[in-house]
Amino acid sequence: MPEPHASRSSTPPRVHFTRHARNRMRRRRPFLITEEDVKAVLQAPEADEAEEDEARNAWGRIRTSWWLRVTYSQERHRVVVLTVVARKRGPKGTR
């Protein structure tokens, strides 16, 4: 399955946000998560791990001390962001 950050074409894949993901981005405290935050993590994740189904988790740092976990699935011509979570701790094996 191709990764969003490893696209063969020069144009990045279109990113679609589910309603759940948009709600999580809007209601997240102590700050809002922007589309730019999510796209930056998808383009250059510090960690990328498989979920049980076809979904994947991309991890990246935002706001220096926060980690952003973006759960997404890759479709033919787009990336679907399923949910977004800001955490103090990153993926297993990182600090």
Buried (B, 14 or more C-beta within 10 A) or exposed (E): EEBBBEBEEEEEBEBBBBEEBBEBBEEBEEEEBEBEBBBBBBBEBBBBEEEEEEBBBBBBBBEEEBBBBBBBBBEEEBBBBBBBBBEEEBBEEEE
